[in-house]
Amino acid sequence: MSKSIIFSLLLSLFLFACAPSNQEPIIDNDDDIEEPIIIEPEVPDIVFVDPVETNLPNTSYFPAFEGQTRVSGVKTTTPFTSTVLTPSLSEPWGIDILPNGDLVVTEKSGKLRIVKSDGSIGPAITGFPAINSSGQGGLLDVVVSPQFTQDRMLYFTLSLQSSQGSLTAVGKAQLSNDQTSLNNFELIYEATPYFNGTGHYGSRLVFDKAGYLFISTGDRQSIQTRMNSQNLDNGHGKVLRISTDGTPAQDNPFINQDNSHTPIYAYGLRNVQGLAIDPVTGGLWASEMGPLGGDEVNLIQSSKNYGWPIISYGKEYNGVSIGEGITQQEGMEQPVYYWDPSIAPSGMTFYTSNMIPEWENNLFIATLRGQHIVRLIIKDNRVIGEERLLGNEGQRFRDITMGLNGELYAITDQGRLYRIGQ
Ligand SMILES: [Ca+2]
């Protein structure tokens, strides 16, 4: 650079610095009003590490796009604690939080428990219809009405038993003011047909922002029923959407189609034990148990086919291919993310607090076989980071929910209730 250029640069900087400001001086008339000081929590930079999955996959399938599996690992840098509030639940399956901060927890054998935030467990609340609690069945999920303060309603999934077999059903009942009993239990949905088996009931519940109830089901874990996931005349292997009175949502995609099971919202699913609404986009996310490999996270959209059992990133448990052994097909949705080997993802929740700022809007998934809690960082509907939490506890995590103050609560098949937070 020549001396003259440097000189003119310095000169212009000097002139700029001396130039009178065009801005009027700010006259502050609000001196006597105290402005609230809002301190935004600092969000630490994402710390990327090696992918968390280090075991060999069960299949040799390739992902459809980069970041669909084995994405970069991430590590939480904010200190947090995890505490066992109680080890004394009996096969808990579903957990949600009441507006007063108490937890509602289902026990698979057919009991509802109110658990205080100190871990103390209330008496068994019963009053459910005939449940088949063998195998994967029982009293399964529970969700608190969005209008609980006014209506005191709780919604449940359970494996309803009849002489024809069992099916995933949804019921609702009112929790008494003293929180010791359920009144007026009423069935509002049955994922027909009945089948004589005790597997793949799916069965999570989540309310959308319009007040409709999403329900997930499973394919009933039999070669006989597997193709039901692809057919629209039944409730197996689906996500359903109903009003709280049990009628299908009026804008459901197949509501006017002849011979269709009108509560259907989306189909082609194997066994969905996790549902959560994205707090930013309002999108519906689902976790799905794959066979040997091929556990999935899907973004569920109206009328879409999620592929089971035509496409899968997993194999049969005996190692043979599923169907034609393909992972992609026109007209079928790709999972946003998948795991091979399987971790058996179950209940899940988005983290919507800033108590741990770097967790905000991340997806937390309880895993059974994996025996940890997955944390996924999602950006533009893609997974960009995966972390595994509480992996040294030796617990099969079944469900997870958010507390009122930015803490997470998780339950395990072995009967523990964890509080995770600061
Ligand atoms: Ca799929």
Residues whose N, C-alpha, C, O or C-beta is under 5 A from the ligand:
A	BS01	CA	G268 Y306 G307 W308 I311 E333
